[in-house]
Amino acid sequence: MRRFLRWLIHTVLRLVSDVEAIGYENLPEKGGFVIAVNHLGFLDVPMAFYAMDSWNLFIPVADKWAENPIYRWWGKYLNLIFIDRFNPDLKAMREMIRRMDEGQTLVIAPEGTRARDEKMAQGKPGVAYLAAKMGWKIVPVAISGTEDRILLDNLRHFRRTHIKLLAGKPFTLPSFPKENREEVLQQYTDEIMCRIAVMLPEKNRGYYADHPRLKELLSESGTSL
């Protein structure tokens, strides 16, 4: 079944899109790391399997999709983990840690949902907490061109959509201090999100467009706002 799904994903995405992937050299050779990515459209999930051409990865998605038998069936073969986005989900966290210990790669959008306004929303702290606690490497990945509006318009006009994937350099977050943990957790979350935002077009940066850390990263890279 997975062989068929791989063929299906590659065939469909090649028909509807032209994918430009940059930064493969920044991906660690072995699994057990995190890919943190922004979430613009419904193509983002299959795009992860297309870009990496690997099934040694898993993706957390909102548990509301588990109520749909079709999505639940897809989730079984696409290594999806259904997670409660609004409450601490210890079962899902333990499952993610187990899979990471096995050397799988976690692909996650810290925003928790796709950007219907085509701009980054504020990131949720779950992945920052786990990455800092477990010492996981994080690879920030910026994806642009998968906006649902753009994709659907191109499909109506029989045009392929240009999609760009840009992977940044991996980094790790320091361990949590004993004090001001909530403040530090917010800083860690912002660090992840700003490292994604710096690689995005300005129009997609949304909540982080004027963030001081983003301005620092832009200055370090020699890129202006």
C-alpha positions in Angstrom: 0.0 0.0 0.0 2.8 2.5 0.8 4.4 1.8 -2.5 1.2 2.7 -4.2 0.7 5.8 -2.1 4.3 6.9 -2.9 3.6 6.5 -6.6 0.2 8.3 -6.2 1.7 11.3 -4.2 4.6 11.7 -6.7 2.4 11.4 -9.7 -0.3 13.9 -8.5 2.2 16.5 -7.3 4.2 16.3 -10.5 1.0 17.0 -12.4 -0.1 19.9 -10.4 3.1 21.5 -9.2 6.7 22.4 -10.0 8.7 21.9 -6.8 11.9 23.7 -6.1 13.7 22.2 -3.1 16.8 23.9 -1.6 18.9 23.0 1.4 18.9 19.2 1.4 22.5 19.4 2.6 21.2 20.8 5.9 19.2 17.6 6.7 21.0 15.3 9.2 22.0 12.0 7.7 20.2 10.0 10.4 16.6 10.3 11.6 15.6 11.4 15.1 15.4 15.1 14.3 12.5 17.6 13.9 11.5 19.4 10.7 9.6 22.5 11.7 7.6 24.0 8.8 5.0 26.7 8.2 1.6 25.5 7.1 0.0 27.3 4.1 -2.3 24.8 2.4 -3.6 21.3 2.2 -0.8 20.2 -0.1 1.8 20.6 2.7 1.3 17.1 4.3 1.8 15.1 1.1 4.6 17.5 0.1 6.6 16.2 3.1 6.7 12.7 1.6 7.3 14.0 -1.8 10.3 16.2 -0.8 12.0 13.6 1.4 11.0 10.5 -0.6 11.0 8.7 2.7 8.5 7.0 5.0 10.8 7.2 8.0 8.8 10.3 9.2 5.6 11.0 11.0 3.3 14.1 11.1 1.0 15.2 14.0 -2.4 16.4 12.8 -5.5 17.7 14.6 -7.6 14.9 16.2 -10.7 16.2 14.5 -9.6 14.5 11.4 -9.7 11.1 13.2 -13.5 11.3 13.2 -13.5 10.9 9.4 -13.0 7.3 8.5 -11.3 8.2 5.2 -8.7 10.5 6.9 -8.3 7.8 9.7 -7.5 5.3 6.9 -5.0 7.6 5.3 -3.5 8.4 8.6 -2.6 4.7 9.1 -0.5 4.6 6.0 0.9 8.2 6.1 2.2 7.9 9.6 -0.1 10.5 11.0 -0.5 11.0 14.7 -3.8 12.5 15.8 -3.3 15.0 18.5 -5.5 17.3 20.7 -4.3 20.8 19.8 -6.1 22.5 22.7 -5.2 20.3 25.7 -2.1 18.5 26.9 -2.0 15.2 25.0 0.3 13.0 27.0 -0.5 9.9 24.9 0.5 11.6 21.7 3.6 13.1 23.3 4.8 9.7 24.5 4.2 8.3 21.0 6.2 11.0 19.4 9.1 10.5 21.8 9.0 6.7 21.1 9.1 7.2 17.4 12.0 9.7 17.7 13.9 7.3 19.8 13.5 4.8 17.0 15.1 7.2 14.6 12.0 8.5 12.8 11.8 12.2 11.7 9.1 14.4 13.2 7.5 16.8 10.6 5.4 19.5 12.4 3.8 22.8 11.8 4.0 24.7 15.2 1.1 26.9 14.1 -1.1 23.9 14.5 -3.3 24.6 11.5 -3.0 26.0 8.0 -2.9 29.7 7.4 -6.2 30.5 5.8 -5.1 34.2 5.4 -1.8 33.0 3.9 0.2 34.4 6.8 2.0 32.8 9.7 0.1 32.5 12.9 1.6 32.5 16.4 3.4 29.2 17.0 2.2 26.8 19.7 4.8 25.7 22.3 4.5 21.9 22.1 7.4 21.2 19.8 9.7 23.7 21.5 9.0 22.1 24.8 9.8 18.6 23.5 12.8 19.6 21.5 14.4 21.4 24.5 13.6 18.7 26.9 14.8 15.8 24.7 17.7 17.7 23.0 16.3 17.1 19.5 17.9 18.9 16.5 15.5 21.2 14.6 15.6 21.9 10.9 13.5 24.9 10.0 11.8 24.6 6.6 9.9 27.4 4.8 7.3 26.4 2.3 5.8 28.9 -0.2 3.4 28.5 -3.1 1.1 26.0 -1.5 -1.6 28.5 -0.6 -5.0 26.9 -1.4 -6.2 30.0 -3.3 -3.2 29.9 -5.6 -3.3 26.2 -6.2 -7.0 26.1 -7.0 -6.7 29.1 -9.3 -3.9 27.4 -11.2 -5.8 24.2 -11.4 -8.8 26.0 -13.0 -6.5 27.4 -15.6 -4.6 24.1 -16.1 -1.4 25.6 -14.8 1.2 24.0 -12.6 1.9 25.8 -9.3 5.5 26.7 -8.4 6.3 25.6 -4.9 9.5 26.4 -3.1 10.9 24.5 -0.1 13.9 26.0 1.7 15.6 24.2 4.5 17.7 26.1 6.9 20.6 25.0 9.1 19.8 22.7 12.0 20.0 24.0 15.6 19.2 22.8 19.1 17.5 24.7 21.9 19.2 25.0 25.4 17.8 23.0 28.3 15.1 24.8 30.4 16.3 26.9 33.3 14.8 26.4 36.7 13.1 29.8 36.7 11.0 31.7 34.2 10.2 28.5 32.3 7.0 29.9 30.6 8.9 33.0 29.4 11.8 30.9 28.1 9.4 28.5 26.4 7.8 31.4 24.6 11.3 32.6 23.5 12.1 29.1 22.2 8.9 28.9 20.3 9.5 32.3 18.7 13.1 31.2 17.8 11.7 28.3 15.8 9.1 30.4 14.1 11.4 33.2 13.3 14.0 30.8 11.8 11.2 29.7 9.4 9.9 33.2 8.8 13.3 34.6 7.7 13.2 32.2 4.7 9.7 33.1 3.7 8.5 35.9 1.4 7.6 39.0 3.4 3.9 38.6 2.6 3.7 35.2 4.4 5.5 36.2 7.7 2.3 37.3 9.4 2.5 37.3 13.2 6.3 37.4 13.1 6.7 40.1 10.5 7.8 42.7 13.0 9.3 40.4 15.6 12.7 41.6 17.0 14.2 38.1 16.6 13.2 38.0 12.9 14.9 41.4 12.4 18.1 40.1 14.0 18.1 37.0 11.7 17.4 39.2 8.7 20.3 41.4 9.7 22.6 38.4 10.2 21.7 37.1 6.8 22.1 40.5 5.1 18.5 40.6 4.0 16.4 43.6 4.4 12.7 43.7 5.4 
